[in-house]
Every structure is written in structure tokens, then in C-alpha cells.
Amino acid sequence: MAASRVLKGIAAFVAIVGVLLALPLLLPADRGPRDAAPDHGLPWQIDLLPDGGSRVFGLLPGRSTLGEARRLFGPEVQVALIVAPGETGSLEAYYETLSAGFVTGKMILTLETTLAQREQMLQRARKADYMESTTRRVELAEADLQAADNAVIGAIAFIPTAALDEQIVLQRFGTPAERIRNSERTEHFLYPEKGLDLRLDAKGKEVLQYVAPREFARLRDPLLPAGKP
């Protein structure tokens, strides 16, 4: 009986913590002047630009560089080539912990590189470690790490600490133009006008992916069955 009460107490505590983490996301979007400053740079605050681009987290996907991200979020970022079997790999910069306004999470910046550049980085790499399955994380040579600061950020992925649900997504981001379910547990909420693909995961962490709206096909096309426009 005592053990049962302890387990129930732990479960209740976990539930309360989950509610407290999500509470800021559920607060009304319209807030008074006193609260305006902390709202800067929140995940749902996407400024659209005349050239078909956007600004989110203070960055412009397709234009801002890793060096600019370092100045905004700090120098403590991990940069590596991520290479999955059968793929040419991608150069990524990873922030383990980052605050976007009052929302915390992890951020992954995909940096634009050519195939030739990545092949040269692989040749100069210091070492490679396996991550999940056979995907490799390749540590770059010092010269390539320094050069990475000039690389343009092609896409931004943000993984919030607090769990999201459909109610929070619709309240904060609005009604999506399209919803694509690709498994029993995951569904993509697509906002092409914002350059946003929000993946809702019933059993895991949500992932918000941002590109310039003019480049939205980069996010949508991989979700479609072969041959479907």
C-alpha cells in the first residue's frame, strides 16, 4: 500500500511538471505591453519578408550565417557532418540548450554546402562516431570548423522542451494549410506561407522545421508518396 501511494505521488508530480512546462504555451497570444519584451523570438513569431524569405529566432533562413547565429545564441555550438548510409551527408550546428523567448529547447541549424565541399571535409575529418544505427557524426578539421562560420543557414529545426499537442499548435500557429499523417504517432502540420513544418509526435518530441517560405518544397516533398504532387 505504501509503495502504491509513492508511485501515485510520483505520477502526480510528473503530471504537474508537464502542465507547468506547457503552461506558457497555452497562455493567450494577446498580451499587455508589460509582457511584450519576453515574447521576442518565440517559435511562432515568424516575420515574412518581401523577397519570399522569413525571419524566425532572429535568423533569416537562406541568408543568415552560422557566425550570426553564434552572435545571437552564443559560441557553444557543436558543428559536425551528419552522414547516413546512402546519403551525401549534411553539415549541421547543434545547440543543446537554447532559450527562444520564454520557450526552451534544442536547435539544429542545417548549413548549406556543396557535395564537393562535404567530400573535402570528410577527407580532412579528425574522426567519426556512430550515432543511431549506422549514421555517422564526423568531427571536422579545425580549418573547416572556422570556415563553417561563413556557411549560410538553409534550415532551422527547433525541438521544444515542453510537449505540444493539437490545441497548443492551433492556438499558437493557427490552422495549417495541410496536415499529413505519416504514421500512427506522427502528424505534420504544414504552413507553407510561414515556411514551417511542425511535426506532432504522440509518443516523442515535437520538431519544428523552418525554411524560407519560397523554399517550402524542401520540407513538403519528402513527406509525399512517390509520384504525388
C-alpha positions, 0 to 999 in steps of 0.5 A: 500500500505504501509503495502504491501511494509513492508511485501515485505521488510520483505520477502526480508530480510528473503530471504537474511538471508537464502542465507547468512546462506547457503552461506558457504555451497555452497562455493567450497570444494577446498580451499587455505591453508589460509582457511584450519584451519576453515574447521576442523570438518565440517559435511562432513569431515568424516575420515574412519578408518581401523577397519570399524569405522569413525571419524566425529566432532572429535568423533569416533562413537562406541568408543568415550565417552560422557566425550570426547565429553564434552572435545571437545564441552564443559560441557553444555550438557543436558543428559536425557532418551528419552522414547516413548510409546512402546519403551525401551527408549534411553539415549541421550546428547543434545547440543543446540548450537554447532559450527562444523567448520564454520557450526552451529547447534544442536547435539544429541549424542545417548549413548549406554546402556543396557535395564537393565541399562535404567530400573535402571535409570528410577527407580532412575529418579528425574522426567519426562516431556512430550515432543511431544505427549506422549514421555517422557524426564526423568531427571536422578539421579545425580549418573547416570548423572556422570556415563553417562560420561563413556557411549560410543557414538553409534550415532551422529545426527547433525541438521544444522542451515542453510537449505540444499537442493539437490545441497548443499548435492551433492556438499558437500557429493557427490552422495549417494549410495541410496536415499529413499523417505519416504514421500512427504517432506522427502528424505534420502540420504544414504552413507553407506561407510561414515556411514551417513544418511542425511535426506532432509526435504522440509518443516523442518530441515535437520538431519544428522545421523552418525554411524560407517560405519560397523554399517550402518544397524542401520540407513538403516533398519528402513527406509525399508518396512517390509520384504525388504532387 
